[in-house]
Amino acid sequence: MSNFENKSYIAAQKLINMFSHKDNKEPNCSFIPSERFSMIKMLIDIKSMMNWNFNFKEFQDLICNAPDLQIDVLWNLHVLQILPLDVYLQKLYTQNTYRDFMQTVSNLCLIDCCENDATVFVQTGILSYFIGKAFGGIGEEMEKICTSVVEAFFRDLCSLRKGDMTEGRLATFFSLWKCGLLERKSLREFCIFALQQLIKEPIITITEAIAVQENCKNLDEPFHITPVIEKIVKTLKPDTVVCLLFDVKYGDISNWENYVVILDAFIKTHKEVSVSISKKVLLIGRQVALNSYELFPVAYKRWLMTHFKDCLNMKSAQTFAFFIQVMSYLVPYERNVDIVKIGLERFFNVPQECQCIYNDYITLLKTRIQDLEPHSLPEEIINKLLFLYANTGKLPAYIMEISFMRKHYFLNEFLPVLLTPRVVPTFPDLREKFIEELYRIGKIPSVMFQKYRTACNEEQRKLLAGMTAECFTDEDS
């Protein structure tokens, strides 16, 4: 064996032998100070051996193949830049023992270390490492490896019974926010991932969720995990949580108990930012309608009319203004165009002094509908408008809406197509009457209308010139 190979072999064997004789082989046990001192001293000695004639590959292979290597050792090898944890994980991921390794990490991060600094160092460091790698955009393979560990940890955390969910066992989780080892982006991505995982498993029905709803008052199960969920919800913007709750559909939710826990945490967390009770009720009502046997928009309208009947006929201007404010708050998040259209049905008794607020709400609805509906080509829209104009003799209301609400589109896309130069009949046809009416009421700028007239006259001149030339050609022949 050459000196080049011998150094790496000796270093690996010294490390393996040190822990193979340890009586307590529990992978999540805490190191006592004397043992930690001996370990750190050995690791420093090994690092001093790593010069130009050290066989790093042989050392890494020996360590990676060593059985029952403790997490504490692995983490310190990583911190001292002796063996990057990435290298160890990529080798371990292909082996049958990887599932045991995930459980070991989860167990370690959920033990009460009794303020043992050595263990806290490993717990906080390694959990931050896995979250940072899982949500740091570092590459598909490592993200997959680390996400599986994070998922196992969070699942075990939320599976703790009320009596087991002590401050000590939650310390590692809460340390993520104050240790300074995670970027804010990674922490936010972890929080979103955690909420999504929370409502996916295990399977718990809506009926079971209803049966335990009142447990929130005393933080009985499943609401004993509320402090954890509140910490996650506080990390995210209210809009992010609302979008997450809006986006889930019946088929995406397996655990309705946890869905209610998230709602409860959201309600408690954002009292200070005036997330009103009405917003929460509308959110829950929307979820109720999603689970109806009727079509979603029909079910939602029925629910709204049933539970807000008195509100829809309210006479107090202050109450009405508040209700419209709540409804307006939710419009930008709604992605179902049929639900937005329900708001256009005037089933409100609008107090006179609130007419302006109500008009703004209607404008918001119409704008959102325009955003959500598939856009037709201007020519298709024009044909539909001409059909309506022919039947009613009046300009469709849509013209007024787009000229005010979508002025850029109206001037730069709609009118140029409508005013395409052509040969205008001697007696104005339907399209020409439509154009003249728009010009009369000021919807077509004078400059644009005059250019259209000039271009149409030019088209007519070309047509006549062509016909004249054709006549002379026929006479010559």
N, C-alpha and C positions, 0 to 999 in steps of 0.2 A: 504493500500500500504506500503510495507516494505521500510526501509531506503535504502536497496540494489537496489530496483526498483525506488525509489523516486528520487535519485540523477540523474540517467540517464534521467528520464522523465523531470525533471526541467531543466537540461542542454539543452535538445533538444528543449523544448518549449521556453526558453529564446532566443535561436538562431532563431527559426522560427518566433517568435513574432517581433523580431527586424526588420525583413525585410518584414513582411506581411503588415506593415503600411507605407511602403515607397511609396511615391506618384508616382515616376517614376519607373515603373516595367520593363522597357526595359532591357532585359537580357544582352545587350552588352554596357550598359551605363558606363561611367567612374565614379569612386568614387572620391569625393572631399576629401581633406586631413582630415577634421574633422570627416567625416563619416568613413574613413578608420581607423583613430585612435580609434574610438569607437568600430569598428568591431574587430580590433586586440586585444584590451583590453578585450572584451568579450570572444574571443577565448582562450586567455591566462587563463582567469578565469575558463572556461570550462575544459581546460586541467588540471588545478590544482585540479579539482574535480575527475579526473580519477585515483582513487586509487584501492585498492583491492576489495572494495565493490561497484564498479561502474559496472552497467549492460551494457556492450559494445554492445551486440546484440540488446537490446531494443533501445539504443541510435541510432545505425546505421539504424535500421528499421524505426524509426520515421523520421530521416533526409532524408532517401532515398524515403520515401513516401510523403515528403513535396512538394507541388506544387511550380513551378516557383522559385526554388532555384537558385540564381545567380551564374554564372561561377566564379566570383571573390571570392565568399564565398567558393565554392567547392574547388578551388585551394588552398586557404589559409588553409582550413581544412586538405588538403592533405599535404601541406608543413609543418604544425605544427604537423603532425602525429596524428591527431584527428580522421579523417575518410579517409582511403586510397581511392584514386580515383578508383582503380581497383574494390573495393567492390561496390562502387556506380554505376560504369559502368555495371558491370555484372547483377545488379538488374534492371537497367534502360533498358538494351538491350532487355529484354523480354517484354517491355511495348510499347504501341502505340506511346508514346511521344518521343521515341528515335530519330526518324527522325527530330523532332523539335529541339532536343538537338544538333544534328549534325549541323543543320543550324545555331543555336545560336553560337556554337564554331567558325564556319566559319565566321560568321558576325563579331564576336569579333576580330578575327585575321586579319580582313581586314578593320577595322575602323582606321581613322587617329586620334591617341590619343593626338595629339598636345603636345607631349613630357611629358605627364602625367606619372610620374615614376611608380605610383601604377598600372596603366593600362598596361604599357610596361612590368612590372614584370609578370603580369598574361598572357599577350599575348605571350611573348617569352617562358615563362615557360610551358604553357599548350600545345602549338604547338610542342615544343621540346619533351614533354612527349609523345604525341600521335605518333610522328614519331619514337621515340626511342622504344616504345612498338610495333609498327607495323612492324618494321624491325630489331628488336633485338633478334629474336629467343627465345621468352619467353613462347611460348605455342600457340596452334592453336586458342583457343577461344578468348584470349585477342588480338592476332594479327588480327583476323577477325574484332573484335569490333573497334580497333583503326585504321585499314586500311580504314574502311568505313568513318571515320571522316577525315582522311588525303585526301582521294579521293574527298570528298565533298569540302574541303578547296581548293585543287588545281584546281578543276573544276571551282569553283567560281572565283578564282584568274585569270584564263585564260579567263573567260567570261567577265571580266571588259572591258568596252569600253575605247577608247584611252583617252578621257577626264577624265575618272574616275581613270585611272591607275597613281595615283600621288605617289610621293616619300613617303608621309606619310602612304598611304594605303599599300605600298609594304614593309614598314619598318620591320614588323614582319617576313616576308619571308626572307629578307636579313640578319636579325639578327641571323638566324640559323647558319651562318658560323662564327660568332664571339662571340656567347654567351658562348661557352665552355660546353654546356649541352648535346651535342650529340657526340657519338663515330663516328669516321670517317667512319667505316663500315656501320653504320645505315644511315649516310648522303648519302653515295654513293648508297646504296640500294634504298633510297628514290628518288634519281636523276634518276636512271634507271627506276623505277616505274613511275615517272612523265612523262618521254619521251614516255614510252609505252602507258600511258593513253592519252597522247596528240594526238596520231595519231589514236585513236580508236573512238572518238566521238567529236562533232556530225558529221553526214554524209555530206561531201563536196566533190564534184567530181573533177577529174583531170582538166576538162575544167574550172571549177570555180577557181581552183588553178592557172592555167595559166593566167587567167584574172587579177589576183591581184599580180602576181610576181614582177612587177616593183614598187610596193608600198614599197619594202624594202629600196629604196633609201631615203625615207623621214620618215621611220618607221610608215607609215600609216597602218591601220588594214589590215591583221592580224599581221603584223610585229611589231606592238606596244608592243607585248609581248617578243620581241627579247632580251631585257635586262635580263628578267627572264630566258629565255632558254640559253642565253650565260653563266649565272652564273651556271646553271646546267651542261652544256657541259664542262665548265672549271674544274668542280669538278671531272669529269670522265677522264680517259685516252683516248687519241684519238682512240686507238685500240678498246676500249669498245664501243664508239659511232659508229665506222665503222662497227663493228660486229652487233650492233643493227640495223643499217640501212640496212645491207646486209641480215639479217635474216628475215626481214619482207617480206611478200608476198602480192600479190594484195588483197587477201581475208582478210588479217589482217588489212588493212588500210581503214578506213572510212573517215578520215579527211585529204585530200591531201594538203589543205592549211597549216595545222600545220606541215605536213611532209616537205614541202618546207621551212617553218620557221626554223625547226631543221637543215636542210641542210644549210640554210643561216647563222645560228648561228655557225655551225661547220666551215664553210668557214672563217667567220670573226674571230673566236676564235683562230684557229690554223694556222694563217698566220705565226706566229713567229716560228712554228716548221716545216716550209717548207712543208706543205701539198699542193702539187702542184695542179694547175688547171687541169692538165691531170687526176690526181687521182679522182678529183671531177666529171669531165666529164665522165670518165669510170664508176663511181658509178651511176651517173644518167642514163647513157646509159644502164647499166645493168637493172635498174628499168624499163626503157622504154621497153626493150626486154621481161621482165617478164609479161608485160601487152599486149604483142602481141598475135594475134590469131594464129600465127605460134608456132611450138615447140620452147621452150625457147632457146636451143643452136643454132638452125637455125636462129632465129630472132636476137640473139646477134651477130652471125657471120656476118649477112647481115648488121646490124647496124655498126659494127666495120669496115667492108670493105668500106661502104659508106662514113662514116665520117672521117676515118683515111687513106683514099686512098693515099693522098700525103705523109703522115707520113710513110706509109709502104714502099714507094719507096725513102725514104730520102737518100741523098748522104752525108750529113754532119755527120761525126763521132760523134761529140759532141751531136747533136740532137738525133741521133740514140741511143747513150748510155743513154741519159736522158729518152727516151721513154721506153727502155728496163728496166731501173731502176724502172720506174713507174709501168710497167706491173709486174715486179718481186715483188714489194711491195704488190700487191693485191693477189698473188697466195696463200699464206698461209691461207687467209681468205675464199677463194672460196671452197664451199662444193659440187658444181655440177661438177662431173667428166667430163661430156661432154664439159663443158665450158673450163676446163683445157686442154682437148685434142685439142681444136681449136688452142691453141698456138703452138702445134707441127706441124701444117701445115705450111710449110715454104713459107709464102707469103711476107717475108721481103727480101729486097735487102740489104745484110749485108756488110757494109764497111769492108775491109780487116783488119783494125786495131781494129775492134770491134768483131772479130770472137770469141775471148776468152770470152768476156762478154756474147755474144749470146749463146755460149756453156754452160756457167754456168746457164743461163736462162732455156735452154732446160733440163739440169740436174734437176733443181728445179721443172720443170713441171712434169717430169717423176717420181720424188720422191713423189710429191703430188698425182699423179695418183695411185701410189702404196698404198698410205695411204688411198685413198678414195674407191678404188675398193675392192670388197669382195675377200678375200684371198682364193685361191684354195689350196688343199693339194698338197704337192710336187709330189706325184705319178701322179696326174691329169696333172700337168704342164709338167712332164717328158713325158707322153704319147703324149701330144700335140707337144712337141719339136721333139720327134722321128718321128711323122707324117710329120712335116715340113722338117726334115732332109732327110727322105726317098724321098720326092717329089723334093727337090732342090739339094741334095747332099752337102749342105753347112750348117755349124752351124748357127742356128737362131741368129739374133742380140740380142735377149732377154738374151742369155747366157752371152754375153759381158756386158750388162747393169747390170744384177744382180751380176755378179762377181766383178764389180767396185762399184756400188751404194748400194748394199745390201750384202756386203762381209760377214758379220756375218751370215746372213740367208743362203748364198750360201755354206759356209764351214760347218755350224753346222746343217742345216736342209736339204738342197737340195742334196748335195753330199752324205751324209750317206744313203739317200733313193736310189739314183741312183746306189750306190756301194754296194747294198745289196748282200751278197754272194750267188752264184748260181752255177749250173753246166754249164760251158761255152761250147757251141758246138765246135766240131773240126774245123769247118769252121765258123769264127766269124759271128754272126748274127748282125742285125741292131743296137741293144743296145750296143753290144760289140764294134762295129765300132765307135759308137758315143762316148763311153768312151775313146777309144784309141785316137781319134781325140782331145778330151779335154785334155788328158794327154800330147799329142804331143805339143800342143800350150801353155802348162804350166798352165792350169786352174785347174788341179788336182795335189796337192802336191805329191811328190815322196813317202813319207812315207805312205800316205793314199792309193796311188795306189798299193804299194807293199803289204800292209795289205789286200787289196781287192784281189789281185792275190793269196796270200797265203790262204785266206779264201775260194776262189773258188776252189783251188786245194784240200783243205780239204773236201769240199762238194763232189768233184768228187771221192776222195778216199773212202768216206763213201758210195757213191752210188755203186762203184765197189765191196767194201767189202760186201755190202748187197746182191749184185747179186751173188757173189761167194758163200756166205753162203746158198743162196737159191738153187743154183745148187747142192751143196753137200747134202742138205736136200732131193732134188728130187731123187738123186742116191740111198740114203739110203732106201728111201721108195720103 
